[in-house]
Amino acid sequence: LRFKAIVVRPEDNARQVYQGIKELAASIRHSGLLEPLVVYERKGKTARTYYLRAGFRRYRAIGLIRQDERRFLDEVPVVVKKGNDEDGQIDSLAENIQRASLTPGEVALGLSRLAGGIKPSDLATRLGVSASYVGQLLRTWNGLDERGRAAFVAGQLPSDGAAEAVARGPERAAAMVRAAERAAKASGDVGGDDGKAAAKTAKA
């Protein structure tokens, strides 16, 4: 499939923080794309649209190379799947959970996007995780304010810390979030486009 034909929508992927893209780009530049991207096909009246569902890091790495080499991977190997937007979001989230490549906050974000239309128990079954895991992350997400969610998604606030913050009430939660932000800033693990993306997502 032509690389330019693939449509990427932020709401289709729970991942908000991308790491190691330059290293991945170097690997793809040297060895090529060894694992295909996964896209979902939508048939329109006059054309078909292909939405990216899995392989967002690989997609970004290819895009990074194409900034210097416009013709690099004009066509990319893909797996074309069918289904609705909900199916695609579940597949994308399941792949990242299986790879253990999301922060708990990113998983919670993905779950929150799906929870409105699917029972948590059914969602857990389709993702291959426990119902208690889904329930705990959703309770934590729903109990955090915008700032807390941003810290949770960015990985500044660990899962147990976020759950404790919610359990202790708004004032204690706010204090724990501020402490997590200070610790992240001191270590240099904050800011940039990824930090802004996490903050923007938390407002949604």
C-alpha positions in Angstrom: 0.0 0.0 0.0 1.3 3.5 -0.7 2.6 5.1 2.5 0.8 8.3 1.7 -2.5 6.5 1.4 -2.5 5.5 5.1 -4.5 7.7 7.3 -3.5 8.3 10.9 -6.0 9.5 13.5 -4.8 10.3 17.1 -7.9 8.8 18.6 -7.0 5.4 17.1 -4.0 4.9 19.3 -3.6 5.0 23.1 0.1 5.5 22.9 1.0 9.1 23.7 4.8 8.9 24.4 7.0 7.6 21.6 10.6 6.6 22.5 13.4 5.2 20.4 12.0 6.5 17.1 15.5 7.6 15.8 16.9 4.2 16.7 14.0 2.4 15.0 14.4 4.6 11.9 18.1 3.6 11.7 17.2 -0.1 11.9 14.5 0.3 9.2 16.8 2.3 7.0 19.4 -0.5 7.2 17.2 -3.6 7.2 13.9 -2.5 5.8 10.5 -2.9 7.4 10.5 -6.4 8.7 7.0 -6.3 10.3 4.0 -5.0 8.3 1.7 -2.2 9.4 -1.9 -3.1 10.2 -4.6 -1.0 8.6 -8.4 -1.1 8.5 -10.2 -0.7 5.2 -13.2 1.6 4.9 -15.2 1.5 1.6 -16.6 4.8 0.4 -18.8 5.5 -2.5 -15.9 6.3 -4.8 -12.8 5.2 -3.0 -11.4 3.2 -0.1 -9.7 4.7 3.0 -7.1 2.8 5.0 -6.7 3.8 8.7 -3.6 2.8 10.6 -4.4 0.4 13.5 -1.0 -1.1 14.6 2.5 -0.1 13.9 2.4 3.6 14.9 6.1 3.6 16.0 7.1 2.0 12.7 5.0 4.5 10.8 6.6 7.4 12.6 10.1 6.0 12.0 9.4 5.7 8.3 8.0 9.2 8.2 11.3 10.4 9.9 13.4 8.8 7.2 11.1 10.2 4.5 11.9 13.7 5.6 15.3 13.2 4.1 14.5 10.6 1.5 11.1 11.3 0.1 11.0 8.2 -2.0 11.9 5.8 0.9 9.3 3.1 1.2 6.8 4.7 -1.1 5.0 1.4 -0.8 4.9 -0.5 2.5 3.8 -4.0 3.4 0.5 -4.0 5.3 -2.1 -6.4 6.7 -5.5 -5.2 5.7 -8.3 -6.0 8.2 -12.0 -5.3 8.2 -14.2 -4.1 11.1 -15.6 -0.9 12.6 -13.7 1.8 14.5 -14.3 0.0 17.8 -12.8 -3.2 16.5 -9.8 -1.3 15.3 -9.2 0.4 18.7 -9.5 -2.9 20.5 -7.0 -4.5 18.2 -4.6 -1.6 18.6 -4.9 -1.6 22.3 -4.5 -5.4 22.6 -1.3 -5.4 20.5 0.3 -2.8 22.7 -0.8 -4.6 25.9 0.7 -7.8 24.6 3.9 -6.0 23.8 3.9 -4.4 27.2 4.8 -1.2 25.4 2.3 1.2 27.0 2.3 3.0 30.3 -0.6 2.0 32.6 -1.9 5.5 32.0 -1.9 5.0 28.2 -3.8 1.7 28.7 -6.3 3.5 30.9 -6.7 6.2 28.2 -7.4 3.5 25.6 -9.9 1.7 27.9 -11.7 5.0 28.7 -12.3 5.5 25.0 -13.9 2.1 24.7 -15.8 1.8 28.0 -18.7 3.8 26.8 -19.9 1.2 24.3 -18.6 -2.0 25.8 -19.0 -3.6 29.3 -15.7 -3.7 31.2 -16.0 -7.5 31.5 -16.5 -7.9 27.8 -13.7 -5.5 27.1 -11.4 -7.5 29.3 -12.3 -10.7 27.5 -11.6 -9.2 24.1 -8.3 -7.8 25.3 -7.2 -11.0 27.0 -6.7 -9.4 30.4 -8.5 -9.7 33.8 -11.7 -7.8 34.5 -10.2 -6.6 37.8 -7.3 -5.1 35.8 -9.7 -3.2 33.5 -11.9 -2.1 36.4 -9.0 -0.8 38.5 -7.5 1.2 35.6 -10.9 2.7 34.7 -11.6 3.7 38.3 -8.2 5.3 38.6 -8.7 7.2 35.3 -12.2 8.4 36.2 -10.9 9.6 39.6 -8.1 11.7 38.3 -8.4 15.3 37.2 -7.0 16.6 33.9 -3.5 17.2 35.4 -3.4 13.9 37.1 -4.4 12.1 33.9 -1.6 13.8 31.9 0.9 12.7 34.5 -0.5 9.2 34.5 -0.4 9.0 30.7 3.2 10.4 30.5 4.3 7.7 33.0 5.3 10.3 35.6 2.6 8.8 38.0 2.9 5.0 38.3 -0.2 2.9 38.4 -0.1 2.2 42.2 0.6 5.9 42.9 -2.3 7.0 40.7 -4.6 4.6 42.5 -3.4 5.8 45.9 -3.9 9.4 44.8 -7.5 8.7 43.9 -8.2 6.8 47.1 -6.9 9.7 49.2 -9.1 12.3 47.7 -8.6 15.4 45.5 -6.3 17.4 47.7 -3.9 14.5 48.4 -4.1 13.5 44.8 -3.1 17.0 43.6 -0.1 16.9 46.0 1.0 13.5 44.7 0.7 14.7 41.1 2.8 17.8 41.8 5.4 15.7 43.4 5.5 13.3 40.4 5.8 16.2 38.0 8.7 17.7 40.0 10.5 14.4 40.1 10.1 14.0 36.3 11.3 17.5 35.7 14.3 16.9 37.9 15.2 13.8 36.0 14.7 15.5 32.6 11.8 13.1 31.7 9.2 15.7 30.9 8.3 18.2 28.2 8.6 18.2 24.4 6.0 17.1 21.9 5.2 13.9 23.8 4.6 15.8 27.0 2.3 18.2 25.2 0.5 15.3 23.6 -0.2 13.7 27.0 -1.5 16.9 28.4 -3.7 17.6 25.4 -5.1 14.1 25.5 -5.9 14.4 29.2 -8.3 17.3 28.4 -10.3 15.1 26.0 
